Amino acid sequence: MPILPSILILVLQADATAPAAPAASNAIVEMLSNSGPVAMAVLALLALASIYSWTLIFSKMSGFKKATQQSRRFLRVFRKATRLQEIAAATSEFQPSPLAAVFDEVYEAYKRQTGGYGPPRNITPLERAAQTASSEALTRMEQRLTWLATIASTSTFVGLFGTVMGVVDAFHGLGTAGSATLRAVAPGISEALITTAAGIFVAVPAGVAYNQFTARLRAFASGIDDFARELLNSLEEIPQRGAAAATTGRGPELRNPDLRNPEREA
């Protein structure tokens, strides 16, 4: 903004004998004490936005970390297991994982179609179940994430509003005092500077976190799609003799070589 630098230059030229600036901490306290009701309202709003954004950031970091760890554990269990019933019995231990949610949905659709034994008669309903479970899992992970984008995009404008009001107060102080002195413009200048800095302080972390979480969600979506294809392939490869397992109650055996434990096969 060209107005604010012009005021600063005018003040420095008119009051060259002003005392040295106080320490940084004292300067911040002084600026806050000299701020008017509009600036204080802007700072309070930005403080609430900052607290909420950092709460979301820490919450999402914890949730994504748990989802990643549990997904890796569930994938190891899935690939080591030889029967669907073994995997279904263990999914409750991996609730934060979106992969476990996809498996539960597909397995329920598989049981409705086959009774839990033999190859699926129609793979299309299982694909739809996988897509639905994947969409629901990603939607749960995206909850409240748009608030970070909203805070990142609006905080700077809220701070800019405080800047504009500070400049207005500075001009009003000049008009009232009738001369360009630090005493006349200091309150308005302090409001403009501190609200601008506060808006940037709130917006930058929220914007960075939103971009990072969005990238993590894309990685989760890709991993879920890969797992769904692997699961559907394993169901299609269940041998016809899986129906004979109904007499023993052992459940269908997975024939996909990728799902077997390499140590067990050696």
C-alpha positions as a printed Julia matrix, in Angstrom:
266×3 Matrix{Float64}:
   0.0     0.0     0.0
   1.52    3.41   -0.95
  -0.41    5.39    1.71
   1.21    3.82    4.75
   4.85    4.35    3.62
   4.01    7.97    2.75
   2.75    8.59    6.27
   5.87    7.03    7.77
   8.15    9.19    5.61
   6.18   12.31    6.51
   6.41   11.55   10.22
  10.15   10.87   10.1
  10.77   14.12    8.26
   8.64   16.18   10.66
   9.92   14.61   13.88
  13.55   13.68   13.33
  14.37   14.25   16.99
  12.02   11.49   18.25
  13.47    9.16   20.94
  14.81    5.7    20.11
  12.32    2.85   19.67
  11.67    0.67   22.74
  12.5    -3.01   22.91
  10.49   -5.38   20.72
   8.41   -6.83   23.54
   7.62   -3.4    24.98
   6.75   -2.13   21.51
   4.19   -4.89   20.99
   2.61   -4.2    24.37
   2.5    -0.49   23.58
   0.93   -1.08   20.19
  -1.76   -3.25   21.76
  -2.47   -0.68   24.44
  -2.79    2.05   21.8
  -5.1    -0.02   19.57
  -8.71    1.01   19.23
 -11.83   -1.17   19.5
 -11.82   -2.08   15.81
  -8.22   -3.3    15.92
  -8.86   -5.25   19.12
 -11.92   -6.89   17.55
  -9.84   -7.86   14.51
  -7.07   -9.26   16.7
  -9.58  -11.23   18.79
 -11.13  -12.73   15.64
  -7.7   -13.66   14.3
  -6.74  -15.19   17.65
  -9.82  -17.42   17.6
  -9.09  -18.43   14.01
  -5.5   -19.24   14.91
  -6.5   -21.38   17.9
  -9.06  -23.28   15.82
  -6.65  -23.81   12.91
  -3.88  -25.14   15.16
  -6.4   -27.44   16.85
  -7.37  -28.8    13.44
  -3.73  -29.13   12.4
  -2.75  -31.2    15.43
  -5.93  -33.26   15.21
  -5.42  -34.09   11.53
  -1.74  -34.83   12.05
  -2.62  -37.34   14.76
  -5.47  -38.87   12.75
  -3.46  -39.24    9.56
  -0.53  -40.73   11.46
  -2.77  -43.36   13.06
  -4.45  -44.12    9.73
  -1.08  -44.6     8.05
   0.27  -46.88   10.76
  -2.88  -48.98   11.0
  -3.13  -49.27    7.21
   0.4   -50.65    7.02
  -0.33  -53.15    9.79
  -3.62  -54.2     8.21
  -1.99  -54.63    4.81
   0.62  -56.95    6.33
  -2.12  -59.01    8.01
  -4.13  -59.09    4.8
  -1.23  -60.35    2.7
  -0.21  -62.98    5.23
  -3.7   -64.39    5.71
  -4.91  -67.34    3.65
  -8.65  -67.08    4.38
 -11.11  -64.22    4.36
 -12.48  -65.16    7.77
  -9.06  -64.62    9.32
  -8.93  -61.08    7.95
 -12.55  -60.29    8.89
 -11.89  -61.33   12.48
  -8.96  -58.91   12.73
 -10.45  -55.78   11.13
 -11.76  -54.49   14.46
  -8.15  -53.99   15.55
  -7.49  -51.57   12.67
 -10.46  -49.18   12.89
  -8.51  -45.98   12.04
  -7.41  -47.59    8.77
  -9.54  -46.81    5.69
  -8.38  -50.12    4.21
 -10.11  -52.05    7.0
 -13.34  -50.15    6.29
 -13.12  -51.02    2.59
 -12.51  -54.7     3.38
 -15.47  -54.86    5.77
 -17.82  -53.36    3.18
 -16.63  -55.64    0.39
 -16.66  -58.72    2.62
 -20.25  -58.01    3.7
 -21.28  -57.69    0.05
 -19.43  -60.91   -0.71
 -21.22  -62.78    2.09
 -24.62  -61.51    0.95
 -23.88  -62.78   -2.54
 -22.26  -66.15   -1.78
 -23.05  -66.91    1.84
 -19.35  -66.63    2.63
 -18.14  -69.53    0.47
 -16.95  -69.94   -3.08
 -16.1   -67.39   -5.76
 -18.38  -64.36   -6.22
 -21.11  -64.78   -8.82
 -20.95  -61.12   -9.9
 -17.97  -58.88   -9.2
 -19.79  -55.63  -10.06
 -21.63  -55.27   -6.71
 -18.32  -55.83   -4.92
 -16.7   -53.07   -6.97
 -19.54  -50.71   -6.08
 -19.19  -51.64   -2.41
 -15.46  -50.87   -2.59
 -16.1   -47.5    -4.24
 -18.74  -46.58   -1.66
 -16.52  -47.56    1.27
 -13.57  -45.68   -0.22
 -15.65  -42.53   -0.69
 -17.02  -42.72    2.86
 -13.55  -43.26    4.34
 -12.08  -40.28    2.48
 -15.05  -38.11    3.41
 -14.48  -38.89    7.09
 -10.81  -38.0     6.75
 -11.66  -34.71    4.99
 -14.02  -33.53    7.72
 -13.39  -29.92    8.81
 -10.35  -29.73    6.52
 -11.95  -27.0     4.42
 -11.84  -24.74    7.48
  -8.07  -24.55    7.09
  -8.47  -23.33    3.52
 -11.09  -20.81    4.65
  -8.88  -19.48    7.44
  -5.86  -19.31    5.13
  -7.73  -17.33    2.47
  -9.66  -14.96    4.73
  -7.23  -14.16    7.55
  -5.13  -11.85    5.37
  -8.26   -9.91    4.37
  -9.34   -9.63    8.0
  -5.88   -8.28    8.81
  -6.12   -5.94    5.82
  -9.37   -4.58    7.2
  -7.52   -3.68   10.4
  -4.78   -2.1     8.28
  -7.25    0.1     6.44
  -8.91    1.17    9.68
  -5.47    1.96   11.15
  -4.65    4.19    8.18
  -8.01    5.91    8.57
  -7.22    6.57   12.24
  -3.79    7.9    11.28
  -5.29   10.42    8.85
  -7.89   11.35   11.42
  -5.11   11.96   13.95
  -3.27   14.18   11.46
  -6.4    16.18   10.79
  -7.18   16.61   14.47
  -3.64   17.56   15.54
  -3.07   19.87   12.59
   0.59   18.81   12.34
   2.49   15.67   11.39
   3.81   14.3    14.68
   4.35   10.83   16.03
   1.8    11.44   18.75
  -0.87   12.14   16.16
  -0.33    9.13   13.93
   1.21    6.52   16.23
  -2.08    4.84   17.31
  -3.29    4.4    13.74
   0.08    3.2    12.48
   0.36    0.66   15.3
  -3.1    -0.7    14.53
  -2.23   -1.05   10.85
   1.06   -2.84   11.48
  -0.07   -5.25   14.17
  -3.27   -6.36   12.41
  -1.37   -6.92    9.17
   1.23   -9.06   10.96
  -1.47  -10.99   12.82
  -3.33  -11.79    9.61
  -0.19  -13.17    7.99
   0.7   -15.13   11.13
  -2.68  -16.85   11.07
  -2.95  -17.42    7.32
   0.46  -18.93    6.53
   0.35  -22.01    8.82
  -3.26  -22.76    7.84
  -2.42  -22.58    4.12
   0.68  -24.75    4.43
  -1.17  -27.34    6.53
  -4.12  -27.47    4.11
  -1.83  -28.13    1.14
   0.07  -30.84    3.02
  -3.1   -32.57    4.19
  -4.58  -32.42    0.7
  -1.49  -34.18   -0.65
  -1.8   -36.8     2.1
  -5.44  -37.39    1.17
  -4.47  -37.96   -2.46
  -1.94  -40.54   -1.3
  -4.61  -42.22    0.85
  -7.02  -42.29   -2.09
  -4.4   -43.91   -4.31
  -3.57  -46.5    -1.64
  -7.24  -47.32   -1.11
  -7.78  -47.84   -4.84
  -4.77  -50.14   -5.05
  -5.98  -52.16   -2.08
  -9.51  -52.43   -3.49
  -8.16  -53.83   -6.76
  -5.96  -56.28   -4.87
  -8.91  -57.41   -2.74
 -11.23  -57.84   -5.72
  -8.57  -59.79   -7.59
  -8.16  -62.13   -4.65
 -11.91  -62.7    -4.5
 -12.09  -63.48   -8.2
  -9.32  -66.04   -7.81
 -11.08  -68.02   -5.09
 -11.28  -71.55   -6.54
 -14.53  -73.31   -7.21
 -13.67  -75.88   -4.59
 -14.12  -73.1    -2.05
 -17.76  -74.18   -1.94
 -16.6   -77.48   -0.5
 -15.15  -75.58    2.44
 -18.7   -74.9     3.59
 -18.84  -78.44    4.91
 -15.78  -77.84    7.08
 -16.6   -74.25    8.07
 -13.08  -73.1     7.27
 -14.12  -70.53    4.69
 -12.72  -69.88    1.2
  -8.98  -69.96    0.72
  -7.32  -67.08   -1.09
  -5.32  -68.17   -4.1
  -3.58  -64.9    -4.94
   0.16  -65.62   -4.45
   0.7   -62.01   -3.35
  -1.52  -62.58   -0.34
   0.49  -65.45    1.09
   3.3   -65.17    3.55
   6.6   -65.62    1.65
   8.13  -67.36    4.66
   5.23  -69.78    4.8
   5.58  -70.6     1.12
   9.35  -71.2     1.36
